[in-house]
Amino acid sequence: MKKILLFAAAAFAVNTVYAGTNKVVNGDFEAPGYVQSVPSGYTWDPWDKQNNLSELPGWMLSTGGEWNGVLEILTGDDWMGDGLMRPDDDLNVLRFVGYNDNGWTNVAINQIVENLTPGAEYTLDYLVAARFPSAEECGGGWAPDPNFGYTVSEYDGEVDDNNNPRPGKEIKTENLAGRSEWENASIDMFHAGTTFTAPANGKVYLNIYMANNYAKNNKHDNLWMLVDMVNVSSEGDAGVAGVIAEENAPVEYFNLQGIRVANPENGIFVRRQGNKVEKVVL
C-alpha cells in the first residue's frame, strides 16, 4: 500500500497542538464496535471488496445508499503516515468512497459535539487526504467538481422527518477544494479545520463531507477521501492534569525526511512530546 504522507506536509503539522479534552467521540476511529461488510449485488464493484460501513461508534453516517457512495474503515499504519502526524498506535482511518460508475456522490459523517463551554473559543482540527479524478480520466463530459470539507452548525435538538438530528444555523463551513494545500500535488495530506465560538447550549452539529456532481466514466478508486484525528478542543479545557501529562510525555525527534533520530544535533528537527509537535533548531 502506498503511504499517503509526504513529508512536505509536515509544515502544516508542526504548529498544531491539541489543548484540552477532545469533545469528539471516537475522533480517531479506533473505538471497537464498528460494523462493515461487502454487500451482495454490487454491480458497480466487480472486485467484490468494497466495504459498506453501517455502524461507527460516536458517529451518524450518511451515504444515500451504496449507489451514491460508501464509508469504510481501513486498518494499518500505511494509511496517511506512520506516527509523525498520527500517533503510532492509531491504525484506523476512515475512507469516503465515491460511487463507482457514472454517478453522483454525497457521503458524510455527523456528530453532535456536546459539553462545550458557552461563549468559549474552540478549535476543530482533523487530517484529510482526497483524490478527485481529472476530466481526462473521466473521458470528457461533465467536468469534475471537487467538493469536500466540513460544516459546524448550531444544534438545538431539532430532528427531521426520519427523526435524525437536524443542524441549525451554520457557524463555520469550508469547501477544502479551494485550499492551496490540496491543490499542491506534492502534498497529499494536511490539517483542516477552523475556530468557532460555542453557542449558548454548548452543543454543535459537526458535519464532514465529500460531495460531487461530476464527470461520467469515473472508475474504481478515482474518487475518495481519507479522514482521521478529528478533534474539537479548547485551551480553557486543558486543566492541570493535562499540562502535567504533556510535560511528562517522552520526547522524540525526527529529521525533515521523517526519520526518527536518537541523538539530534546541528540541524533542524521535528520535536514531538505527547500531542505537541514543533520544529526546533539544535
N, C-alpha and C positions, 0 to 999 in steps of 0.2 A: 504494500500500500504506500502510496506517495504521501510524504509528510506535507501538510498544508503550510506549516510555519516556515517562512523565510525570515532570516534574522533581521532583515531590513525593517521588519515590523516592530522591533524592539524599541525603536524611538518613540512609539506610541504607548509603550507599556511601562516605561521606567518611571513615569511620574504618577502612576495610578496607585493609590493607597486606599484599601478598604477600611475606613474608620467606622467603628461601631458595629453593632449586630446587624447581620443581614436580615432584612424583613421578608425576603422572598423565600418561600418554602420550596426546598429541593431545587435551588438555583443552579446546582452543579449536575443535576440529573443522576446523582449516584444513589438515591434512595431506592431500596428494593420495592418490588410490588408492581413494576410496570408490566404491561401485557401487550405483546405484539406477535403477529403471525403473518404468514403468507397466505391470503385467502385464495380459494379456488376461483376459476373463471376470470383470471387476469388476462384478457386477450391482448392488452397492451403491454404485458410483461411476459414475453415468451421465455424469459430466463427462469421464471417461477422462483424468484428470490427477493422480490420487493416486499419488505415487511410493512405492515399497516399497524401503527400503534393505536390501541383502543383505550388504554388506561395509562396515565402518567401521574404519580402522586404529586399533589400540590397544584396541578395544572388542569385547566379546561382545554380541550382540543377542538379545533375547528378546521375541517378539511373539505366539507361539502361532499364527502364520499370519495372512494378511490378513483373515480373517473375525473376528479378535479385535482387530486394531489394526495399525498400521504405524508405521515411523520414516522420516523423510526429512530431507535436508539442504536448508535454504533458504539462498539466497545473495543478499546485498545489504545495504546499510547502513541500510535502513529497519526492519530487524528488531531489536527490543529496544534501541533507542537508537543513537546515532551518534558515539560517541567519548568520552563522559564516563565511562560505566560500562564501556564496552568500548573497546579500542584502535581507532584509526581504520582500521587495516588488517585488522581482524577482520571478515570478510564472511560467514562461515558460522555458522549457528545450527542446532541440532538440534531438530526438531519431532516430538513424540509425537502421534499421531492416534488417537482412539478409533473403534471400529467404528461404522459409519455408520447402521445401521438396526436398532433393537430388539435390541441385543446387549450383551454383557459385554466388558470391556476389561482387559487385563493386559499392559502394554508396559513394557520395562525395558532399560537398558544396564548392563553389568557390566564390571569390570576388576580384575585382581589388581594392586594397587599394591605395588611392591617397593622394596627398598633403603632401608627405614626404619631409623632407629637404635633398637634395642630399648630400651624404657623412656622414650624421648623423647616430648615433647608435640607433637602435630601438629594443624594446623587444616585442616578441609575447608571449602571455600567455593565456591559457584557461583551464577550468576544464573539466575533462574527466573521464568517468567510462566505462568499457567494460566487455562483457561476451562472451567467445568463448566456445563451447561445448568440452568435453573431448572425446577421442577416444572411451571410453566405452559407453558414451551417444549416440554416432553415430553408434554403433553396428559394429564397425570394418571397414574394407575397408580403404579408404584413411585417412590419419592422419590429424587432424585439423592443420591449418596453420595460426595462428593469424597474422594479418597484418592491423594495424590501426595507423594512425599518421597524419603528416602534411608535406607539402612542400611549401616553399617560393621561388618564381621564379621571374626573371625579367619580365617586361611586356612592349613591345614596340609597341603595337597596332595591332599585327598580329591576324588574325582570321582564323578559319578552314573552311572546305568546307560547313559547315552549318551556317557560319557567326557567330560562337561563339568565344569569345576571346581565344587565344591560348597562353599558357605560353611560356616564353623564357628560357634562361639559368637558371638552378637551383642555388639558393643561399644557402639554407639550407633545409634539409629533414631528417625525422626520423621516423622509424617504432617503435612505443611505446611498442610493444610486448617485446622488449629487455630490458625495464626498470624494475629495481628491485621493484619499487613501484607497478607495475601491477602484477608482479609475486608473490608478497606477498599477500596471500589470506586474510589477516586481514585488508587490505586497499583497499576499493572499488573505491575511488575517489582520484585523485591527480591533481596537476598543471602540465601542459605540455607546451612546448614552447622552444624558443631559442632567441638569439640576432642576429641581422644582420645589415649590413650597407646599407642604402638606395641608390639605383642606381642613375645615373645622371638625369633621367627624373622624379624622385620622385614617381614612381609607382611600385608596386609589385603585383604579382598574388598569392593569398593565397588559398591553397587547403587543406581541412581537409577531410580525407577519412577513410572508412572501406572497406577493400577488402579481399577476402578469396577464395581459391580453396581448399575445404576440404571434410570431410567425408560424406558419404550418411547417410540417416535416421535422419538428423537434423530435429527437430520439433519446434513448436511454442515457442518463447522466448529463444531458445537456443543461438542465435547469435544476439547481439545488442550492441550499443554504445550510451552513453549519452554525450552531449556536451553543455557547457554553458559558459558565461562570456568571449567571445573571445575579446581579447584586443591587439592592436598594438599601442604602445606609446613610447615617448622619454622624458627623463628628461628635455631636452632642450626646450620642448614644454609646460612645466608646467606653466610658467608665474606667475606674481604676484597675479593675481586673483585666480588662482588655489591654491596657497600656503595659501592665506587668507581664502579661503573656507574650506580648510583642517583643518586649525588651529581652525576655529570656529565650526567645526562639533562636535556634542555631543560625549562624551566618554562612552564606555560600557566595562564592564569586564565580563569574563566567567571563570569558573573553568575548569580543564582539562577533565571534563566529558561533557563539552559543555553547562553547565547550567549558565544562566546569574546570576551574583552576584551584589547586590546593594551596599554593603559596603565591598569591598575586603580588607583583611589584613592577615598577617602571612602566606604567601604561594606563590605559583607560579600561575599566572593567564594569560589569554589571553586578551590583551587590544586592542580594536578596536576604531578608530576615523576616520570617513569617509571611505576611501579606504585603510587606513593603518592598518595593523593587526600585532601585535608583542607580544612575551612573555615578561612578566615582573615579577620581584620578589618584593613583598611588605611585 
